[in-house]
């Protein structure tokens, strides 16, 4: 089987995890990160939360830090066109080969059985950023509030954009 076919099959498997829904609990993501050596603990993280403007703030922060000479990793969600754009190093989406390798690493550690789609992708980002030894990891939260998978990091800086009442079916009111 050629790489393109293998990569498409792997992405299909990861996307199928969306049927697990949203899990507002850090237990499984914490266990998985522990199995993988806790890559998030090596990161200087800038954590961005809020209702609107997270992506813009992440992009501006990334640009500022790169212009200052820092190596950056940025994790955003959702992607607009291709899966890889969720995880970027120095403004460039990771390659299909990088995405494949880190996804295989996470899935083979048990991620396929234990994690949701967002948790898998978050763990992938932490692994990529730790391996790349980025100076700063810019992390955009999902919609999980304090139990969002990105909240396993201890950030250097937290930025909160405007917050409105939303996703009450999952987060409550």
Order of alpha helices (4+ residues) and beta strands (2+ residues): alpha-alpha-beta-alpha-beta-beta-beta-alpha-alpha-beta-beta-alpha
